[in-house]
Amino acid sequence: MTTAMRALEIRALEPDGEDPALFLALSRLVADAYPIMRRTTDEALASYAEQLRQSLAHPGTRLVVAERDGAPAGVMRLYDYTR
């Protein structure tokens, strides 16, 4: 039996108006992908979520999220070195 993979929606995160819960979900996603970061406590995850949110304010830096069925499936940081 084969199952069809649902499509990903990929979008840039906006500096304003994003759901704060999204940043916590992204923080957990990154912590699971990179256990060497040792962000295992709720406090550490919340702190990293806030760092992700604040990074949207930096010029030349963008966060892009991949979502499947409205849930985050991946995230990456893009840097614009031409600025």
trRosetta pair geometry for C-beta under 8 A, 3 or more apart (Angstrom, degrees):
i j d omega theta_ij theta_ji phi_ij phi_ji
6 68 5.3 113 93 -164 114 106
6 69 6.1 19 131 -40 161 97
7 68 7.5 173 92 -121 34 83
8 66 4.6 -10 -174 -171 130 103
8 67 6.8 133 -162 63 72 35
8 68 5.5 -53 -102 -73 67 86
8 73 6.1 -109 -118 58 110 142
8 74 7.7 -6 -145 29 143 112
9 66 7.3 149 74 -158 42 52
9 67 4.9 -26 63 64 95 92
9 68 7.5 162 15 -83 76 37
10 64 6.2 21 -178 171 94 108
10 65 7.3 -179 -144 91 54 42
10 66 5.0 -19 -96 -101 83 74
10 67 7.8 171 -81 19 34 68
11 64 7.0 -177 96 -152 25 73
11 65 6.3 -17 64 59 73 83
11 67 7.4 -17 21 9 101 111
12 62 5.2 -39 -144 -176 115 123
12 63 7.1 121 -159 79 64 48
12 64 5.3 -44 -96 -98 58 76
13 18 5.5 11 -163 -82 99 149
13 22 7.7 171 -120 124 121 139
13 56 6.0 -95 108 -100 110 126
13 62 7.4 159 46 -175 76 73
13 63 4.5 -7 28 81 124 102
13 64 7.2 -152 -6 -92 79 24
13 65 5.9 72 -55 -11 99 110
14 17 5.4 -6 92 56 130 103
14 18 5.9 167 58 -46 79 96
14 56 7.3 59 130 -167 24 141
15 56 4.3 170 -106 138 67 115
15 57 5.9 97 -139 -81 119 59
18 22 5.5 -90 168 51 103 139
18 23 7.2 94 120 -42 124 96
18 53 7.5 -160 74 -123 125 91
18 56 7.8 172 8 -59 139 166
19 22 4.6 102 74 -16 89 102
20 23 5.9 -48 -164 27 49 110
20 24 7.1 45 145 -14 70 102
20 49 7.7 76 -180 153 76 124
20 53 7.3 -2 -126 -90 73 145
21 24 5.6 -54 -155 38 43 112
21 25 6.3 45 148 -20 71 104
22 25 5.6 -56 -150 37 33 112
22 26 6.3 32 152 -18 67 106
22 65 7.4 -37 179 -101 120 168
22 72 6.7 120 -157 -48 79 125
23 26 5.6 -51 -145 38 33 112
23 27 6.3 41 151 -25 64 103
23 49 4.0 109 132 -170 97 90
23 50 7.2 93 141 -66 143 30
23 52 5.0 172 -150 80 99 120
23 53 4.8 -22 -104 -56 158 98
24 27 5.4 -48 -148 32 33 117
24 28 6.6 33 153 -17 63 102
24 45 6.5 64 -152 144 78 104
24 46 6.7 -8 -110 -103 101 61
24 49 4.4 -4 -83 -105 53 154
25 28 5.8 -54 -152 36 32 110
25 29 6.4 37 149 -23 64 106
25 71 7.4 -132 -176 -161 147 73
25 72 5.0 141 125 23 118 128
26 29 5.3 -51 -146 34 35 116
26 30 6.3 33 156 -16 67 104
26 49 7.0 125 63 -118 87 78
26 52 5.8 172 96 174 130 170
26 63 7.9 39 -166 176 162 138
26 65 6.8 -87 -93 -108 124 116
26 72 5.6 -114 -79 -173 72 171
26 75 4.9 54 -146 -39 112 157
27 30 6.0 -56 -148 38 28 107
27 31 6.2 29 153 -19 63 110
27 39 7.1 -104 174 136 95 147
27 45 4.7 125 129 -169 126 76
27 46 7.4 145 98 -74 171 19
27 48 4.4 134 -137 94 112 105
27 49 4.0 -74 -33 -66 140 80
27 52 6.3 -140 -69 -5 86 137
28 31 5.6 -55 -143 38 31 113
28 32 6.3 31 157 -19 65 105
28 45 5.9 28 -72 -148 72 131
29 32 6.0 -57 -151 36 27 109
29 33 6.4 21 153 -15 63 110
29 72 5.6 -99 -42 115 152 121
29 73 7.9 153 -135 -170 142 11
29 74 7.2 -166 165 -104 140 28
29 75 6.4 113 91 5 136 110
30 33 5.6 -58 -145 40 32 110
30 34 6.0 -19 170 27 69 108
30 37 7.3 9 136 23 93 163
30 39 7.8 25 97 49 94 141
30 48 7.1 -139 73 152 130 139
30 75 6.7 -56 -61 57 101 122
31 34 6.8 -77 -131 62 21 74
31 35 7.2 59 169 -99 61 49
31 37 6.1 -113 -120 74 64 124
31 39 4.3 -105 -110 76 117 105
31 40 7.1 160 -178 -78 131 46
31 44 8.0 110 -106 115 137 108
31 45 6.2 -57 -31 -103 153 95
31 48 7.2 138 -58 62 106 162
32 35 7.3 2 -152 -65 25 82
34 37 4.8 60 115 -14 105 111
35 38 7.2 56 168 -70 57 46
37 48 8.0 63 154 -98 137 150
38 44 7.6 -76 122 180 65 162
39 44 4.2 -163 -148 135 74 117
39 45 5.6 121 156 -75 108 61
39 48 5.4 0 -137 -22 157 146
40 44 6.5 37 40 54 40 141
40 45 7.9 -37 159 -43 4 99
41 44 4.6 94 55 7 84 101
41 45 6.9 -152 91 -3 44 86
42 45 5.8 -58 -147 40 31 110
42 46 6.1 31 155 -19 66 109
43 46 5.8 -55 -145 38 29 110
43 47 6.3 31 155 -21 64 106
44 47 5.7 -52 -147 35 30 113
44 48 6.5 27 155 -15 64 106
45 48 5.9 -56 -148 39 31 108
45 49 6.3 38 151 -24 64 105
46 49 5.5 -49 -147 33 32 117
46 50 6.6 33 153 -18 63 102
47 50 5.8 -55 -154 34 32 110
47 51 6.6 34 147 -20 64 103
48 51 5.3 -48 -149 33 39 115
48 52 6.5 44 151 -21 66 99
49 52 5.7 -50 -153 33 32 113
49 53 6.5 32 149 -18 64 104
50 53 5.5 -51 -147 36 36 113
50 54 6.2 31 155 -16 67 107
51 54 5.8 -57 -143 41 30 108
51 55 6.3 40 154 -33 63 103
52 55 5.7 -51 -152 22 30 116
52 56 7.9 42 150 -29 56 90
52 63 6.6 71 -172 -94 91 160
52 75 7.9 0 -145 160 135 156
53 56 6.3 -45 -176 8 39 113
54 57 5.9 -44 -174 19 55 114
55 58 5.7 -37 -165 11 55 117
55 61 5.9 -89 169 127 90 139
55 63 6.5 91 95 -45 114 117
55 77 7.1 -51 147 -121 146 123
56 61 7.6 -138 -116 101 24 97
56 62 7.8 41 -128 -131 68 44
56 63 6.2 -66 -83 12 86 112
58 61 4.2 21 89 31 109 128
59 83 6.1 -158 143 155 104 159
60 79 6.2 26 147 -163 92 65
60 80 4.3 -128 -149 59 73 92
60 81 7.4 91 -170 -73 124 28
60 83 4.2 -130 -86 35 115 144
61 77 6.4 -16 -166 -172 96 101
61 78 7.1 151 -157 81 46 55
61 79 5.9 -14 -102 -105 70 65
61 80 7.4 -130 -58 15 30 82
62 77 7.3 154 81 -159 45 53
62 78 4.5 -12 61 59 96 105
62 80 7.4 62 -7 -27 102 102
63 75 6.2 -6 -174 -171 101 105
63 76 7.4 165 -152 85 57 36
63 77 5.7 -31 -99 -102 69 66
63 78 7.6 -179 -85 17 20 79
64 75 7.0 158 82 -154 49 55
64 76 5.4 -13 58 60 97 84
64 77 7.9 173 17 -91 76 18
64 78 6.1 49 -13 -17 113 116
65 72 5.6 -69 -167 -123 116 99
65 74 7.2 156 -160 87 50 53
65 75 5.1 -17 -105 -102 70 84
66 72 7.3 92 74 -160 54 61
66 73 4.8 -68 107 70 97 95
66 74 4.0 15 41 54 118 97
66 75 7.2 -142 18 -65 74 40
67 70 6.0 1 169 -135 123 13
67 71 6.3 151 -157 69 82 27
67 72 5.7 -50 -99 -95 77 41
67 73 6.2 144 -123 6 21 91
68 71 6.1 -31 68 62 68 83
68 73 4.6 54 -1 -43 105 137
72 75 6.5 -3 -169 -48 123 101
80 83 5.1 66 110 -16 106 108
